[in-house]
Amino acid sequence: MSNKHQPLNLSHLEELNTPGAGYDILRYVSLPDLLGQDTEPILYFMGRNLARKFEITTLDDIVYLFDKLGWGTLDLMKQNKKVFVFHLLSDSVVLRLNAPFNVDFRFEAGFLAEAIQQVEGIECECVEEINKRIHQIEFSVFITN
C-alpha cells in the first residue's frame, strides 16, 4: 500500500455516520495498552498526520472537521502574531471528561497544529489545557518560526 494519497475532500465525511463510543474505547482503552508510555506523543503525531490527509484551506474548514469528526465545537477565541487560542466545547467533550477512564486531547492538538500550519503556511505546535470544572478544552497553537 502506498503512502501517497490524494487529499480527502471534506465532502467525503458526509458519507460517514457512526456513533463515537467505539472510537472512544479504542482511543482511551486499547491504544494506551498498545502504545504504553509513548501514547501521548504518538497520538499527537497521528493527529498531525491525519490533518495532512485533508484539503484544509481555511479556519472554517478546521471548525467543520472538528464538528464532523465528533470532537466538538471549536471556537477561535484569540489570535495574534504568536498564538491562536481555541476553545472546544460540546456534549461529547462533557461525556468524554466524565468517562470512567483517563482521556486526553493530544490527538486533536496534533491535528489542530498541523491544520493551522496548512492554513497559515507557518510552523506550529499545540498544547491543550483541560478545564474539567467547565467542561472545556483550551488549545493554544504557537507559531514556532
N, C-alpha and C positions, 0 to 999 in steps of 0.2 A: 504494500500500500504506500502510495506516495505522500510525502509531507506537503506537496504543492497542491493547494486547494484554491478554487475560486472563492473570493469573499462571499459570505452569505448575505443575501438581500434580507432586509428586516421584514419584508412581507412573508418570508418563509415561516416566521414564527406564528402567523395566523393559523397555520395548519396544525399546530400543536395545542392540545388541551388536556392536560393531565393534572391530577391533584399533587400537592407537594410533599405529602407525608413520606412517601418512598424516597424521594430525594433527600429529605432531612435525615432519615435513618441512615442512608448510605453515607451522607456527608459527615454527620456528627457521631456515628457509632462505628460503622465499618471502616471508613478511611483512617481515622485515628488508630485503630487497631493495626491496620496495614502499614501506615507510614510512621507510627511511633512519634518520637520527639521531633521529627522533621515535618510534622503535619502542617504547621502554620506557614513556614516559608514555601513549602511545595504548593499549598493552596493558593498563596499569593501569586506565584508564578503561573499556576494553572489559570487563574483569573486573567492575568495579563495575556496569556496565550489565547484564551477564548476571545478576548476583545479583538485580537488581530484577525479573527475569523469573520468578523462582521464589517460591513461597509458603514463606518461611523464617520459622519462629516460635521455634525452639529451637536450642541449640548442637548437639543431636543431629542436627537437620536439616542443619547445616553439615558435620558429620563424615560423614554419609551421602552428601551431594553430592560431597564431595572423593573419597570412595571410588568412587562410582558413575560419576563423570566421569573416572576413571582417573588422578587426580592423586596418589593415595597415601592413607596412613592419617594422619589429622590427630588429634593429641592435645593437649588443653589442659594445659599444664604449670604455669601460674601465672596468677592473676587477682587484681588489686586495683582500687582506685578509678581508677587512671590507665592501666593497661595489661593486656592479655591476651597471654600468650605461648604460642604453639603450636609444636609440632614436627611436621614432615611427614617420614615415612619410608615406604619401600616398595621393592619390586623395581623399579617403574617409575621411581622417583626415582634409584636407583642407575644404571639404564640410561641415563637422561637425562644424568646427570652424567658418565657415561663415553662419551657420544656424541662423534663426530668433529666437532662444531660447537658453537659457543657456545650455552649455554642460560641462561635466566633464569626467574624465578618471579614476574615483575611482574603477569602476568595473574591468578595465584592470589592475590597480595597484594591487588589491587584487589577481587577477588571477596570475599575474607575481610573486608576493611574494610567493604564495603557490607553483607555478611551480618550482621556483628556490629552494625552500625548499625541494621539492621532489628530484630534480636532485642532489643537493649538500648534502642533509642529514643534514642540519643545519637550525636553526630557522631564519626566515627573516621577515622583514617588508618593505613596499614600499611606497614611496611618489612620486608624479609626479609634474612636472612644465610645464605649458603650455606657449609656446612662439608663440603668435599669429602672430607676425611680419614675422616669417619664417615658420609658419605652422608646428611646430614641438612640440612633446611632449617628455620630458625627464623623464625617470623613474630611480630613484635611489633605488636599493634594498639593504638594510642594513642588515648585519649579526648581530643578536641580542644576540648571546651567546658567 
